[in-house]
Amino acid sequence: ALTMFSYQYWLRRLLLWLIDEKEIGTRQIASEEDEDGEGYNNIEHPTEEETTKRKGRRRHREEDLNIDEEFTKEEIKEKFDLLKEAFDDLRDGLTKLEFEVEHLKDEKVEREEEMRLQRVELLKLIEFTKVLKQEREGDKHIIKRQQELISAMTSEED
């Protein structure tokens, strides 16, 4: 079955591609529609090396962000640039998390809609089965009456 994707899905995919998650070093979003067909359960998590590398970078940044009175204007500007970079990283991470949340919400809505459609289809099939059963019982009744009629006719001829 061909699945139509919403424009929101494509916009998210485009944004995630533009953000280039690999560069940020966070997990990749996988969806059921991926060509691998592996689904959302197979999200790539950062390796231990990437995680410790990031933590080390954060620690290094925290140490570099302390400003003493003896720092020059250039050193303070460098620290401000580090703060700005850290803020941008946090904002990028927040944006990505927001998109992940929206993606998960969309998947949930799609699954709920699919479940609702399946329930409706199941109810229709149950109703159809009941109708077929009633028809079969009616056919059995007609056959029985015809057999009785044939038996009565053959017994009259004797």
C-alpha positions as CSV (number, residue, x, y, z in Angstrom):
1,A,0.0,0.0,0.0
2,L,1.2,3.4,-0.9
3,T,1.4,5.8,2.1
4,M,1.0,9.5,1.5
5,F,3.2,11.6,3.7
6,S,2.0,14.9,5.1
7,Y,3.7,18.1,4.2
8,Q,4.7,18.5,7.9
9,Y,6.6,15.2,7.6
10,W,8.5,16.5,4.6
11,L,9.2,19.8,6.2
12,R,10.6,18.1,9.3
13,R,12.8,15.8,7.1
14,L,14.0,18.9,5.2
15,L,14.8,20.8,8.5
16,L,16.6,17.8,10.0
17,W,18.6,17.4,6.8
18,L,19.5,21.1,6.9
19,I,20.5,20.9,10.5
20,D,22.6,17.9,9.6
21,E,22.2,16.0,12.9
22,K,25.5,14.1,12.4
23,E,27.4,17.3,12.7
24,I,25.7,18.1,16.0
25,G,26.5,14.7,17.3
26,T,23.0,13.6,18.5
27,R,20.9,10.6,17.6
28,Q,19.4,10.2,14.2
29,I,15.7,10.1,13.7
30,A,14.5,7.0,11.9
31,S,11.0,6.5,10.9
32,E,8.8,3.6,9.7
33,E,8.9,5.1,6.2
34,D,12.7,4.8,5.9
35,E,13.9,2.7,3.1
36,D,15.5,0.2,5.5
37,G,12.1,-0.4,7.0
38,E,13.6,-0.7,10.4
39,G,11.3,1.8,12.0
40,Y,11.6,4.3,14.9
41,N,12.8,1.6,17.3
42,N,16.2,1.6,15.7
43,I,17.4,5.1,16.5
44,E,21.1,5.5,16.3
45,H,22.5,6.6,19.6
46,P,25.9,8.4,20.0
47,T,28.8,6.1,20.7
48,E,30.5,6.2,24.1
49,E,33.4,8.0,22.6
50,E,31.1,10.7,21.2
51,T,29.4,11.1,24.5
52,T,32.6,11.4,26.5
53,K,34.0,13.7,23.9
54,R,31.0,16.0,24.3
55,K,31.1,15.9,28.1
56,G,34.8,16.7,27.9
57,R,34.1,19.6,25.6
58,R,31.4,20.9,28.1
59,R,33.8,20.6,31.0
60,H,36.4,22.4,29.0
61,R,33.9,25.1,28.2
62,E,32.8,25.5,31.8
63,E,36.4,26.1,32.8
64,D,37.0,28.5,30.0
65,L,33.9,30.5,30.8
66,N,35.2,31.8,34.2
67,I,36.1,35.5,33.8
68,D,38.7,37.1,36.0
69,E,39.5,40.8,36.3
70,E,42.9,40.2,34.8
71,F,41.5,39.0,31.4
72,T,42.0,41.3,28.4
73,K,39.3,42.5,26.2
74,E,40.2,39.9,23.5
75,E,40.1,37.0,26.1
76,I,36.7,38.2,27.3
77,K,35.5,38.4,23.7
78,E,36.7,34.8,23.1
79,K,34.8,33.7,26.2
80,F,31.7,35.5,25.0
81,D,32.0,33.7,21.6
82,L,32.3,30.4,23.5
83,L,29.1,31.3,25.4
84,K,27.4,32.2,22.2
85,E,28.4,28.9,20.6
86,A,27.2,27.0,23.6
87,F,23.9,28.8,23.5
88,D,23.5,28.1,19.8
89,D,24.3,24.4,20.4
90,L,21.6,24.3,23.2
91,R,19.1,26.1,20.9
92,D,19.8,23.7,18.1
93,G,19.4,20.8,20.5
94,L,16.1,22.2,21.7
95,T,14.9,22.7,18.2
96,K,15.7,19.2,17.3
97,L,14.0,17.8,20.4
98,E,10.9,19.9,19.5
99,F,10.9,18.3,16.1
100,E,11.4,14.8,17.5
101,V,8.4,15.4,19.8
102,E,6.3,16.7,16.9
103,H,7.3,13.7,14.9
104,L,6.4,11.3,17.6
105,K,3.1,13.1,18.1
106,D,2.4,12.8,14.4
107,E,3.2,9.1,14.5
108,K,0.9,8.6,17.5
109,V,-1.9,10.4,15.7
110,E,-1.3,8.3,12.5
111,R,-1.3,5.1,14.5
112,E,-4.5,6.1,16.4
113,E,-6.2,6.9,13.1
114,E,-5.0,3.5,11.7
115,M,-6.4,1.7,14.7
116,R,-9.7,3.5,14.4
117,L,-9.9,2.6,10.7
118,Q,-9.0,-1.0,11.6
119,R,-11.7,-1.1,14.3
120,V,-14.3,0.2,11.8
121,E,-13.2,-2.4,9.2
122,L,-13.4,-5.1,11.9
123,L,-16.9,-4.1,12.8
124,K,-18.0,-4.1,9.2
125,L,-16.5,-7.6,8.8
126,I,-18.3,-8.8,11.9
127,E,-21.6,-7.4,10.6
128,F,-21.0,-9.0,7.2
129,T,-20.2,-12.4,8.9
130,K,-23.5,-12.2,10.8
131,V,-25.4,-11.5,7.6
132,L,-23.8,-14.4,5.8
133,K,-24.6,-16.7,8.7
134,Q,-28.3,-15.6,8.6
135,E,-28.4,-16.2,4.9
136,R,-26.8,-19.7,5.3
137,E,-29.4,-20.5,8.0
138,G,-32.2,-19.3,5.7
139,D,-30.8,-21.4,2.8
140,K,-30.7,-24.5,5.1
141,H,-34.3,-23.8,6.0
142,I,-35.3,-23.5,2.3
143,I,-33.5,-26.7,1.5
144,K,-35.2,-28.6,4.3
145,R,-38.6,-27.4,3.2
146,Q,-37.9,-28.4,-0.4
147,Q,-36.7,-31.9,0.7
148,E,-39.9,-32.2,2.7
149,L,-42.0,-31.1,-0.3
150,I,-40.1,-33.6,-2.5
151,S,-40.6,-36.4,0.0
152,A,-44.3,-35.5,0.3
153,M,-44.7,-35.6,-3.5
154,T,-42.9,-38.9,-3.9
155,S,-45.0,-40.5,-1.1
156,E,-48.2,-39.3,-2.8
157,E,-47.2,-40.9,-6.1
158,D,-46.7,-44.3,-4.5
